[in-house]
Amino acid sequence: MPRKRTRICCMLACLALPIAHAGSAFATETAGPANEGKAILDKYCARCHSITATGDSPLAKAPPLRDVYRRFPIQELESGFAEGMGSRHQDMPQIQFSTEQVSAILDYLGSITGVPPSQRPRSDLPEQEAIPP
């Protein structure tokens, strides 16, 4: 009887392995862009701005990026990051990010605020009603 039990345990373990691997692959795949976004912000922005879900920015005048993410529509953030965010602060560098980098940054900011970019307004402008022909 112990031999039969060992076989069953071995078979169950073999069946569970692909399922566990698929789950970890999915987690890595979904976390990839957000992780990349965090790395980009860490490299270019964290010296002055808070890039985490909580806490103050290292530079008091620099708003936490989670607040910037919540304050502006996605369309403005996309163009701002792509064209180089403007600032009244003259020491802020004008860094232009690629479309992929912007997407990763917004995915990361969405992950720390709990509101993915797809659920945020694209623009401040109200949706226009369809005009009949």
C-alpha positions as CSV (number, residue, x, y, z in Angstrom):
1,M,0.0,0.0,0.0
2,P,2.8,2.6,0.8
3,R,4.1,2.0,-2.7
4,K,0.8,2.9,-4.3
5,R,0.5,6.0,-2.2
6,T,4.0,7.1,-3.3
7,R,3.0,6.7,-6.9
8,I,-0.2,8.8,-6.5
9,C,1.8,11.5,-4.7
10,C,4.4,11.5,-7.5
11,M,1.7,11.8,-10.2
12,L,0.0,14.6,-8.4
13,A,3.3,16.5,-8.0
14,C,4.0,16.0,-11.7
15,L,0.6,17.4,-12.6
16,A,1.0,20.4,-10.3
17,L,4.4,21.4,-11.7
18,P,3.1,22.7,-15.1
19,I,0.3,24.5,-13.4
20,A,2.6,26.2,-10.9
21,H,5.0,27.1,-13.7
22,A,2.2,28.6,-15.8
23,G,1.1,30.7,-12.9
24,S,4.6,32.1,-12.3
25,A,5.0,32.8,-16.0
26,F,1.7,34.7,-16.0
27,A,2.8,36.7,-13.0
28,T,6.1,37.6,-14.6
29,E,4.5,38.5,-17.8
30,T,1.9,40.8,-16.2
31,A,4.4,42.4,-13.8
32,G,7.0,43.0,-16.5
33,P,5.9,46.4,-17.9
34,A,5.2,47.7,-14.4
35,N,8.6,46.6,-13.2
36,E,10.2,48.2,-16.2
37,G,8.3,51.4,-15.5
38,K,9.5,51.4,-11.9
39,A,13.1,51.0,-13.1
40,I,12.7,53.9,-15.5
41,L,11.3,56.1,-12.9
42,D,14.0,55.0,-10.4
43,K,16.7,55.9,-12.9
44,Y,15.4,59.3,-14.1
45,C,12.9,60.6,-11.5
46,A,13.4,59.2,-8.0
47,R,16.1,61.6,-7.1
48,C,13.5,64.3,-6.7
49,H,10.0,62.6,-6.9
50,S,8.5,59.9,-4.8
51,I,7.9,57.0,-7.1
52,T,6.3,54.7,-4.5
53,A,2.7,54.2,-3.3
54,T,3.3,56.3,-0.1
55,G,5.9,58.7,1.3
56,D,7.2,62.2,0.5
57,S,9.4,63.1,-2.4
58,P,13.1,63.6,-1.7
59,L,12.7,67.2,-3.0
60,A,9.9,68.9,-1.2
61,K,8.8,70.9,-4.3
62,A,8.6,67.8,-6.4
63,P,5.1,66.2,-6.2
64,P,5.0,62.4,-5.8
65,L,4.4,60.8,-9.2
66,R,1.4,58.9,-7.9
67,D,-0.3,62.3,-7.3
68,V,0.7,63.5,-10.8
69,Y,-0.7,60.3,-12.2
70,R,-4.0,60.8,-10.4
71,R,-4.2,64.5,-11.3
72,F,-3.8,64.5,-15.1
73,P,-5.7,62.5,-17.7
74,I,-3.8,59.7,-19.4
75,Q,-3.6,61.5,-22.7
76,E,-1.8,64.5,-21.1
77,L,0.6,62.2,-19.2
78,E,1.4,60.2,-22.4
79,S,2.2,63.4,-24.4
80,G,4.1,64.9,-21.4
81,F,6.3,62.0,-20.9
82,A,6.9,61.5,-24.7
83,E,7.7,65.2,-25.3
84,G,9.6,65.9,-22.1
85,M,7.5,66.9,-19.1
86,G,7.4,70.6,-18.7
87,S,7.9,72.2,-15.3
88,R,8.2,75.6,-13.7
89,H,11.2,74.2,-11.9
90,Q,14.2,75.1,-14.1
91,D,16.4,72.4,-12.8
92,M,14.1,69.6,-13.9
93,P,15.6,67.8,-16.9
94,Q,13.4,67.5,-20.0
95,I,13.5,63.8,-20.6
96,Q,11.7,62.3,-23.6
97,F,10.6,58.7,-23.2
98,S,9.7,56.3,-26.0
99,T,6.1,55.1,-26.4
100,E,7.0,51.8,-24.8
101,Q,8.7,53.5,-21.8
102,V,5.6,55.8,-21.4
103,S,3.4,52.7,-21.4
104,A,5.6,51.0,-18.8
105,I,5.7,54.1,-16.6
106,L,1.9,54.5,-16.7
107,D,1.5,50.7,-16.0
108,Y,3.7,51.1,-12.9
109,L,1.9,54.2,-11.6
110,G,-1.4,52.5,-12.2
111,S,-0.2,49.5,-10.2
112,I,0.8,51.7,-7.1
113,T,-2.4,53.7,-7.2
114,G,-4.7,50.8,-7.8
115,V,-6.2,52.4,-11.0
116,P,-4.8,51.0,-14.3
117,P,-4.3,53.5,-17.1
118,S,-7.2,51.8,-19.0
119,Q,-9.6,52.8,-16.3
120,R,-8.4,56.5,-16.2
121,P,-9.9,59.3,-18.3
122,R,-8.0,59.8,-21.5
123,S,-8.8,63.5,-21.7
124,D,-10.3,66.4,-19.7
125,L,-12.7,67.0,-22.6
126,P,-16.1,65.5,-22.2
127,E,-17.1,62.8,-24.6
128,Q,-18.7,64.4,-27.6
129,E,-22.1,63.1,-28.7
130,A,-22.4,61.6,-32.1
131,I,-23.7,64.1,-34.6
132,P,-26.3,62.6,-36.9
133,P,-25.5,62.8,-40.7
